[in-house]
């Protein structure tokens, strides 16, 4: 049964609750659907999709860390045509009322535009998450991510927005000196909102081989350890932009959800917590009303508005 206290609306997204499994941590929904009714979720961010099939990076590409994990999957996916032909129809059949956010990745503005144009035309895709910040692939640019350079970020977002049939939310990297300059460039390019943060970059070493555990050398660090970093960066962006933020980074409880909303988010992505507890999303949805009662929160839409008014004066 839907609890109307949890419902929120964002551009392109009418959510029964703010809980959204983050891209790369939920596949295309089919695996988790074996364990619970994924229609209970607010939305799903499907796995990153590129123009062509990608097998990703060599293994090992996952390593545990204190309070988190490293991953260097490398955008493994079947390619946009296969996603449109095979993955999205399954979601349309089994989750006809569930808003789908399609994560679009690429290595050039032309690829961002191509994938965005194709996938945004699919009926059950409600929004695009433009991934300009994956830390586990070589984008050229002298080792810099597109999302680390305001001019490059602007051009990539402009290319996608110009051909998209749905709102475009842009995924921001924490690996920048000043995230607000990137946010402003992305907003100027026509983005609808932000998703943030992507993973930090880290390493682990084997004592036995004295080599990096991750074959790629480095990996994206996620999990509870990065939660305070996410809060800080979300607050920074919320102070300079009125665009909605889908916050993510280490969230694994209803309390974390409310704290991230206080920081400036309007909806919440759940990532690594899905690996430690496959039922974490429905658990958070179930416990949110009780935690809201504890802190005198009547409904999330009002709470979000009050928090954002406090941030922006």
C-alpha positions as a printed NumPy array, in Angstrom:
array([[  0.   ,   0.   ,   0.   ],
       [  1.379,   3.414,  -0.99 ],
       [  1.958,   5.888,   1.831],
       [  1.104,   9.324,   0.444],
       [  3.308,  10.962,   3.1  ],
       [  6.334,   9.714,   1.161],
       [  5.278,  10.878,  -2.316],
       [  7.365,  13.502,  -4.113],
       [  7.392,  15.049,  -7.568],
       [ 10.461,  16.013,  -9.564],
       [ 10.649,  17.087, -13.214],
       [  9.664,  14.011, -15.214],
       [  9.374,  11.874, -12.093],
       [  6.209,  11.235, -10.097],
       [  7.572,   9.163,  -7.202],
       [  5.527,   7.252,  -4.638],
       [  8.551,   7.544,  -2.334],
       [ 12.084,   8.991,  -2.638],
       [ 13.963,   5.665,  -2.664],
       [ 15.777,   4.884,  -5.927],
       [ 18.306,   2.062,  -6.387],
       [ 21.417,   3.674,  -7.857],
       [ 22.743,   2.797, -11.292],
       [ 25.249,  -0.034, -11.302],
       [ 23.953,  -1.488,  -8.036],
       [ 20.633,  -2.902,  -9.244],
       [ 21.245,  -4.173, -12.767],
       [ 18.073,  -3.721, -14.782],
       [ 15.845,  -4.745, -11.88 ],
       [ 15.237,  -8.357, -12.864],
       [ 17.545,  -9.909, -10.281],
       [ 16.021,  -8.041,  -7.339],
       [ 12.491,  -8.677,  -8.597],
       [ 13.027, -12.311,  -7.61 ],
       [ 13.161, -11.251,  -3.962],
       [ 10.57 ,  -8.494,  -3.598],
       [  8.068,  -6.429,  -5.552],
       [ 10.217,  -3.688,  -7.072],
       [  7.06 ,  -1.726,  -7.872],
       [  7.324,  -0.586,  -4.242],
       [ 10.323,   1.571,  -5.159],
       [ 10.144,   5.232,  -6.066],
       [ 12.072,   4.639,  -9.279],
       [ 14.987,   2.626, -10.677],
       [ 18.209,   3.946, -12.15 ],
       [ 19.145,   1.223, -14.613],
       [ 22.711,   0.175, -15.354],
       [ 24.88 ,   2.519, -17.413],
       [ 24.267,   2.15 , -21.137],
       [ 26.698,   2.954, -23.954],
       [ 26.322,   2.928, -27.731],
       [ 27.96 ,  -0.483, -28.141],
       [ 28.29 ,  -3.552, -25.94 ],
       [ 31.075,  -3.331, -23.362],
       [ 32.622,  -6.215, -21.435],
       [ 34.138,  -3.865, -18.869],
       [ 37.497,  -4.034, -17.144],
       [ 39.522,  -7.184, -16.413],
       [ 39.031,  -8.952, -13.092],
       [ 39.424,  -8.663, -10.174],
       [ 37.388,  -5.505, -10.245],
       [ 35.799,  -5.435,  -6.785],
       [ 37.484,  -5.153,  -3.381],
       [ 36.163,  -4.607,   0.132],
       [ 37.222,  -1.578,   2.163],
       [ 36.456,  -0.504,   5.733],
       [ 32.825,   0.688,   5.628],
       [ 32.582,   0.32 ,   1.88 ],
       [ 33.949,  -1.178,  -1.298],
       [ 35.963,  -0.431,  -4.414],
       [ 34.696,  -1.279,  -7.871],
       [ 36.148,  -0.909, -11.334],
       [ 33.48 ,  -2.603, -13.433],
       [ 34.161,  -0.374, -16.437],
       [ 30.633,   0.255, -17.741],
       [ 29.895,  -3.359, -18.674],
       [ 26.563,  -3.392, -20.523],
       [ 24.909,  -4.961, -23.589],
       [ 24.689,  -1.7  , -25.562],
       [ 21.78 ,   0.661, -26.092],
       [ 20.008,  -1.358, -28.787],
       [ 19.961,  -4.474, -26.602],
       [ 18.786,  -2.484, -23.59 ],
       [ 15.908,  -1.075, -25.646],
       [ 15.029,  -4.455, -27.179],
       [ 15.439,  -6.696, -24.119],
       [ 15.716,  -4.875, -20.783],
       [ 13.237,  -2.026, -20.98 ],
       [ 10.382,  -4.193, -22.352],
       [ 10.687,  -6.455, -19.297],
       [ 10.377,  -3.436, -17.016],
       [  7.429,  -2.127, -19.035],
       [  5.635,  -5.455, -18.64 ],
       [  6.357,  -6.072, -14.968],
       [  6.568,  -2.482, -13.685],
       [  4.288,  -0.416, -15.942],
       [  3.855,   2.388, -13.395],
       [  7.453,   2.543, -12.142],
       [  9.419,   5.564, -13.429],
       [ 12.66 ,   4.446, -15.069],
       [ 15.78 ,   6.613, -15.073],
       [ 18.173,   5.524, -17.828],
       [ 21.862,   6.023, -17.058],
       [ 23.685,   7.114, -20.214],
       [ 27.471,   6.842, -20.468],
       [ 29.841,   7.607, -23.305],
       [ 33.286,   8.542, -24.527],
       [ 32.344,  11.492, -26.743],
       [ 29.61 ,  14.076, -27.089],
       [ 28.388,  12.239, -30.172],
       [ 27.977,   9.031, -28.174],
       [ 26.162,  10.815, -25.342],
       [ 23.795,  12.32 , -27.901],
       [ 23.255,   9.056, -29.779],
       [ 22.433,   6.994, -26.703],
       [ 20.324,   9.734, -25.123],
       [ 18.264,  10.264, -28.263],
       [ 17.571,   6.55 , -28.672],
       [ 16.793,   5.593, -25.099],
       [ 14.84 ,   8.736, -24.184],
       [ 12.258,   7.876, -26.837],
       [ 11.337,   4.613, -25.099],
       [  7.901,   4.972, -23.547],
       [  8.774,   3.799, -20.029],
       [ 11.906,   5.943, -19.675],
       [ 10.965,   8.969, -17.575],
       [ 14.364,  10.65 , -17.253],
       [ 18.029,  10.398, -18.209],
       [ 20.922,  10.222, -15.76 ],
       [ 23.876,  11.495, -17.781],
       [ 27.021,   9.871, -16.438],
       [ 29.873,  12.291, -17.101],
       [ 31.816,  11.083, -14.075],
       [ 32.615,   7.357, -14.233],
       [ 36.105,   6.993, -12.647],
       [ 36.839,   3.531, -14.034],
       [ 37.31 ,   4.119, -17.756],
       [ 39.754,   6.184, -19.794],
       [ 37.951,   9.103, -21.409],
       [ 41.11 ,  10.607, -22.882],
       [ 41.342,  14.311, -21.97 ],
       [ 44.792,  13.697, -20.428],
       [ 43.252,  11.463, -17.79 ],
       [ 40.547,  13.924, -16.752],
       [ 36.885,  12.981, -16.591],
       [ 34.477,  15.012, -18.694],
       [ 32.788,  15.948, -15.441],
       [ 35.982,  17.468, -14.046],
       [ 36.271,  20.225, -16.66 ],
       [ 33.465,  22.824, -16.808],
       [ 33.784,  23.374, -20.561],
       [ 33.765,  19.642, -21.332],
       [ 30.85 ,  19.065, -18.96 ],
       [ 28.885,  21.87 , -20.603],
       [ 29.431,  20.488, -24.093],
       [ 28.478,  16.916, -23.125],
       [ 25.316,  17.982, -21.341],
       [ 24.344,  20.347, -24.151],
       [ 24.723,  17.525, -26.663],
       [ 22.458,  15.225, -24.657],
       [ 19.851,  17.803, -23.682],
       [ 19.468,  18.965, -27.285],
       [ 18.204,  15.543, -28.396],
       [ 16.525,  14.186, -25.262],
       [ 12.795,  13.565, -25.127],
       [ 12.824,  13.53 , -21.296],
       [ 14.465,  15.541, -18.484],
       [ 18.227,  15.091, -18.09 ],
       [ 19.787,  14.757, -14.633],
       [ 23.586,  14.93 , -14.607],
       [ 25.764,  12.75 , -12.359],
       [ 28.51 ,  14.772, -10.69 ],
       [ 31.918,  13.551,  -9.57 ],
       [ 33.278,  14.445,  -6.12 ],
       [ 36.811,  14.49 ,  -7.542],
       [ 36.995,  18.213,  -8.281],
       [ 38.435,  21.24 ,  -6.51 ],
       [ 35.125,  23.141,  -6.658],
       [ 31.994,  21.186,  -7.465],
       [ 29.922,  24.358,  -7.791],
       [ 31.741,  25.392, -10.981],
       [ 30.787,  22.078, -12.569],
       [ 27.214,  22.379, -11.312],
       [ 26.883,  25.863, -12.792],
       [ 28.256,  24.716, -16.152],
       [ 25.859,  21.774, -16.216],
       [ 22.92 ,  24.011, -15.31 ],
       [ 23.875,  26.512, -18.006],
       [ 23.896,  23.641, -20.518],
       [ 20.247,  22.895, -19.783],
       [ 20.338,  20.106, -17.202],
       [ 17.103,  19.428, -15.348],
       [ 18.845,  18.429, -12.121],
       [ 21.792,  16.639, -10.55 ],
       [ 22.522,  13.184,  -9.207],
       [ 25.377,  13.157,  -6.743],
       [ 27.794,  11.995,  -5.744],
       [ 29.527,   9.444,  -7.912],
       [ 32.242,   7.382,  -6.25 ],
       [ 35.537,   8.654,  -4.896],
       [ 38.701,   7.04 ,  -6.272],
       [ 40.801,   4.683,  -4.159],
       [ 43.147,   1.696,  -4.086],
       [ 43.798,  -1.482,  -2.097],
       [ 47.007,  -3.532,  -2.187],
       [ 47.657,  -7.227,  -1.679],
       [ 50.243,  -7.9  ,   1.025],
       [ 51.11 , -11.142,  -0.741],
       [ 51.734,  -9.779,  -4.25 ],
       [ 52.411,  -6.142,  -3.281],
       [ 50.253,  -5.176,  -6.246],
       [ 46.874,  -3.438,  -6.447],
       [ 43.993,  -5.803,  -5.699],
       [ 41.943,  -4.192,  -8.469],
       [ 43.295,  -5.199, -11.892],
       [ 42.535,  -1.707, -13.152],
       [ 44.743,  -0.287, -10.38 ],
       [ 42.166,   2.069,  -8.945],
       [ 38.448,   1.782,  -8.323],
       [ 35.469,   3.846,  -7.296],
       [ 34.988,   3.905,  -3.53 ],
       [ 31.433,   3.758,  -2.241],
       [ 29.565,   2.836,   0.919],
       [ 28.941,   4.423,   4.345],
       [ 32.472,   5.857,   4.543],
       [ 31.663,   8.453,   1.873],
       [ 28.325,   9.585,   3.364],
       [ 29.714,  12.746,   5.047],
       [ 31.498,  13.706,   1.815],
       [ 28.238,  13.363,  -0.097],
       [ 26.411,  15.543,   2.43 ],
       [ 28.993,  18.325,   2.145],
       [ 28.975,  18.384,  -1.651],
       [ 25.187,  18.189,  -1.906],
       [ 24.912,  21.16 ,   0.441],
       [ 27.445,  23.122,  -1.621],
       [ 25.505,  22.575,  -4.838],
       [ 22.148,  23.277,  -3.173],
       [ 23.502,  26.651,  -2.045],
       [ 24.227,  27.788,  -5.617],
       [ 21.507,  26.081,  -7.674],
       [ 17.751,  25.638,  -7.441],
       [ 17.801,  22.509,  -9.597],
       [ 16.626,  19.323,  -7.853],
       [ 19.234,  16.924,  -6.51 ],
       [ 18.929,  13.153,  -6.325],
       [ 21.413,  12.52 ,  -3.537],
       [ 23.476,   9.371,  -3.108],
       [ 26.619,   8.184,  -1.418],
       [ 26.655,   5.801,   1.528],
       [ 22.963,   5.922,   2.435],
       [ 21.762,   2.805,   4.261],
       [ 18.993,   3.889,   6.662],
       [ 15.863,   6.019,   6.915],
       [ 17.801,   8.418,   9.135],
       [ 20.4  ,   8.825,   6.382],
       [ 17.624,   9.628,   3.915],
       [ 16.313,  12.463,   6.072],
       [ 19.814,  13.786,   6.743],
       [ 20.556,  13.898,   3.029],
       [ 17.312,  15.789,   2.442],
       [ 18.421,  18.314,   5.07 ],
       [ 21.664,  18.676,   3.097],
       [ 19.672,  19.612,  -0.005],
       [ 18.521,  16.455,  -1.789],
       [ 14.962,  15.856,  -2.995],
       [ 15.221,  12.1  ,  -3.636],
       [ 17.742,   9.469,  -2.619],
       [ 19.767,   6.875,  -4.511],
       [ 20.7  ,   3.676,  -2.67 ],
       [ 23.845,   2.022,  -4.014],
       [ 26.323,  -0.194,  -2.177],
       [ 23.818,  -0.965,   0.587],
       [ 21.986,  -3.193,  -1.922],
       [ 25.006,  -5.519,  -1.909],
       [ 25.167,  -5.848,   1.876],
       [ 21.397,  -6.222,   2.209],
       [ 19.334,  -6.933,  -0.938],
       [ 16.194,  -5.861,   0.951],
       [ 17.577,  -2.485,   2.074],
       [ 15.347,  -0.384,  -0.196],
       [ 11.999,  -1.804,   0.961],
       [ 13.265,  -1.766,   4.556],
       [ 14.003,   1.955,   4.325],
       [ 10.614,   2.614,   2.711],
       [  8.897,   0.719,   5.54 ],
       [ 10.773,   2.499,   8.339],
       [ 10.644,   6.039,   6.931],
       [  7.178,   6.932,   8.323],
       [  8.175,   5.867,  11.841],
       [ 11.406,   7.869,  11.718],
       [  9.525,  10.848,  10.291],
       [  7.101,  10.661,  13.225],
       [ 10.038,  10.647,  15.642],
       [ 11.27 ,  13.962,  14.249],
       [  7.89 ,  15.604,  13.712],
       [  7.876,  15.361,   9.915],
       [  4.341,  15.185,   8.516],
       [  5.149,  14.555,   4.849],
       [  8.267,  14.554,   2.695],
       [  7.207,  17.212,   0.205],
       [  6.749,  19.735,   3.017],
       [  9.973,  18.631,   4.7  ],
       [ 11.945,  18.984,   1.463],
       [ 10.526,  22.447,   0.824],
       [ 11.334,  23.602,   4.365],
       [ 14.891,  22.276,   4.168],
       [ 15.541,  23.947,   0.827],
       [ 14.077,  27.251,   1.992],
       [ 16.437,  27.118,   4.972],
       [ 19.411,  26.539,   2.657],
       [ 18.55 ,  29.291,   0.208],
       [ 17.158,  31.81 ,   2.645]])
